[in-house]
Amino acid sequence: MTDDDRDAQGPDDAPDGAGQRDQHRQPAEPRQPAELSGHEMLFGTPDDDPEPATDPEPDPDTDRRRGGLALPIIAVTVAVVTVVAACFVVFGDVLGSAGQPTAEPATTSATARPGAAQFGPSATPTPTPTPTPSGEPTPRAATAAPVDADLPAPSVASVPAGTVVTEGDVRSPLGSVAYHYRVVADGSNGYDVQYSGFTSTLPVPVSATLIDIAPSVGDGLTSYGVGSVLLGGPTSAPTSGGTTLGTSQPSYLGTIVTYSSAPSADGVPLEIGPDKVLAVQSVAWSIPPRETNIAPADSGPASLAAGTVTSTTDAGAPRRYLVSPNDTTDAVAARFGISVAALIYLNAGLQVLDDEQRLFEGTTLNLDPASV
């Protein structure tokens, strides 16, 4: 058969069987996702390979097959990624994928544990002490300068024993209570208060005390002062009593107060109830000068002794000194012409800072020997 004969031959003239095969050939039905293997889901099946295009228009059947496979492929991909990520989370440390351990904070240090596994945590964090900021030096007791050893020890003589430094009579406004008092030196820089001739017509116990600020009759006592003592209950026979004052400098106690010591207010008139003031009287002190080898005299402000004299004695000598910043014991003592030992003697328990013995700013120092 020539080429012209073959060109003239139509489809029906094809070799036996060929035309029928072409006519009965149908597109393969797409397989469901459940029938596909993992390899076929990811890379497709042989039937999915497109044949060489002979028609410029897309094949609708091919598009449907591709669309049907897209969702299963995406689902499988997501599942695989999820499983792999879970493996990293669960087995990451064992597989060595977690990386190097994070460094310990700067405020801790690690102490190795003997026998710890080399692939596990091998140290226990322990706190590192934080440096304490430097602050003020610790206060300490003042000490005398070495040169003071060559000087006489500072001293103030005691008032001779038996010296009466004050006395007087007390009588309540209505005369219900009366007694005599006096304060006597004990010869050891102390004083005793003595009461005599006590009588009372009140139905309650009566006491007396020395106070610096005077109350008024009828007030309620808010402080028991110094040397408080029970005088007694109702009596017409004079009685005596006394006590020791708890101070070596009693002259600041300007008032003697008589008050009720009733144990309860029940059945007692208000005017003589517990701690009610019954009588008030001023006290005039007459403490003789005491011999001393300390005689302060102010030479004026100086370096490291620039404080202020806040009060003076009747004779004009400095009595009180207010410390300025950076004042030292040496400089202050030199300003007033006394030794450091004398300054310490006048101010028992004096506290200072550092080796220079700096005094605390704002402290008031005593310079009066009579106040010791």
Buried (B, 14 or more C-beta within 10 A) or exposed (E): EEEEEEEEEEEEEEEEEEBEEEEEEEEEEBBEBEEBEEEBBBEBBEEBEEEEEEEEEEEEEBEEBEEEBEEBBEEBEEEEEEEEEEEEEEEEEEEEEEEEEEEEEEEEEEEEEEEEEEEEEBBEEEEEEEEEEEEEEEEEEBBBBEEBEEBEEBBBEBBEEEBEBBBBEBBBEEEBBBBBBBBBBBEEBBBBBBBEEBBBEBEBBBBBBBBEEBBEBEBEBEEEBBBBBEBBEBEEEEBEBBBEBEBBBBBEBBBBBBBBBBEEBEEBEEEBBBBBBBBBBEBEEEBEEBEBBBEBEBEEEEEBBBBEBEEBBEEEBBBBBBBBEBBBBBBBBBBBEBBBBBBBBBBEEBBBBEEBBBBBEEBEBBBBBBBB
